[in-house]
Amino acid sequence: MDPIVLGCLAIAFAIGSNDTSNSFGICIGCGILTITRATYLLFFLVLLGIMLGGGRVMHTVGGEIAELNWIIVGVALFLSSIAIISANIIRTPVSSHHAVIASLIGSAIALGKSVNYLTISKIVLSWIVSPFGAMIIAAVTYLTLEKLVFRLPILKIEKLLRFLLLISGSLIAFNTGANELATALAPAVYYGAIDVINASLIGSVMLFIGARTISTRVVETVGKGITTLDPFSGFAAQFSAGLTVLIFTLIGMPISTTYCVVGAISGVGMYKGLRSVKMALIRRISLSWVMTPLAALISSYLVTILLI
């Protein structure tokens, strides 16, 4: 099998191990879905997302960041996979975008290939803006719901929020295909190693396998570890993250669903009171936000130097 196709399988598996938490970690944390049902629903929505909505992000990552060859694509896919799975093992949600894009840049620089720094600067800006945007939207959403929803009878509120949580989780799952998986597979598709249909099908299947086998560690961190979530606060966080990712997907910017979810959960927790947020965990996740792209860039640069 082509090494680049193997790399596609590896990165899709790694995203599945990490990104189930983005889509349904809150639903699982609130007891609305079991992890088994969540992973099957994730597979269907991810496939739908990459097939219907992944084109713009694929073009940005595959066609605008750097000049590609088989070394750059292979190094980016395999190193990103290792980084994501390693973070999963230590229960830390990490951005596949950061790993994939930084690896592409590091490898391209090592080979002296052209790099589009204007596009890269836009992507980095979107990485910075998006989690804070999700945090603000989540706090506003929580405040709005607090004023409107509690006028309803308690049983109706509970049923409504459980339904809305599933809808907002499904939105994030769709965006996982349209943004996260599209980002990861774009280099292989644009290099011509695999066509977009096969990449979408194979990627979705491997993402499902990753979700089914080793996603529980990060699910526990996102669903229960940052702050205590009930269906009310869970919906505010999940909806805000999904809306943020959808906006950036529509303009073709690859952003981290992981950090949008973390930002949104933190926003709800901070609105409820700083004491409800586990700041030590937030600091650890924030450190990974910086260290993941830095480590990926340096590692890909060094590995590429060794290969040539």
C-alpha positions, 0 to 999 in steps of 0.5 A: 500500500502507498505510504501516503495512504497509510498515513491517511489511515493513521491520521484519521484513526488518530483524529477519531481517538481525539475528536469524539470528545469534541462532538459528543463528550458533553452528551456523554458527560451529561449521560445523554448518550453512551460512547457506543451510540456516540461513535456510530452517530459520529461516523455517519455525520463525519462522512456527511461533513467531509463529503458535503462541506470539506471542499473549502478547507481542503483547498486552503490546506492542500493548495495554499499552504506549501508546495507538496511532494511525497516526503512532505505529505508523508512526514506530516501525516505520520508525525501528526498521528503520533502527536495526537495519539500521544496526547490522547494517552495523557488525557489531553485534548489536542488540535489535529490542525496544529499538528498537520499544518505545522508539520507541513510547514516544517517539512516544506522549509527543510526541503526548500519548498515554497511556503505561503506565509500570508495563508499561514498567518490567516490560519494562525490568527483563526486559531487564536480568535476561534476559542476565545470567540467560542468562549464569549458566545458560550457565556452569552448563550448561557445568559440568554437561555437562563433568562428564557428557558427557565420560564418553562416547566422543569420537565419540558426544559429537561427534554428540550435541552437533551434534544438540543444537546444532540442537535448541537453535538451533531453539528460539531460531528458534521464539522469534524468531517468538514473541517478536522478530517478535511484538513488532515486528508487535504495534503494527500488529496491535493498531492494526488495520492488518493482521490477525495471520495476514497479519502473521505470513505477510508478516513471516516471508517478509520476515524470511527475505529479510533473513536471506538477503541481509544477515545474514552480518555479524552472524552472523560477530560472534555465531558467531565474534567474541565467543569461540571456540566448539566444539560443546560450548560452543556448545550450552551457550550456545545452549540457555541463551539459548533457555531464557531467552527461552522462560521470558520468552515464556511470561509475555508479556514481550518480551525481546531474544533478541540479548542473551540469546545474547550473554550466554550466549556471554559466560558460557561464555567467562568460565567458560573464562577471561576471556582467551578473551572479546573484552572490547572487543567485549562493551563495544561491544555493551553500549554499543549495549544502552544507546544503541539504546533511548535513540536510538530514543526521542529520534528517534521523539519528534523525528520525531513532533514534525515530523510534527504 
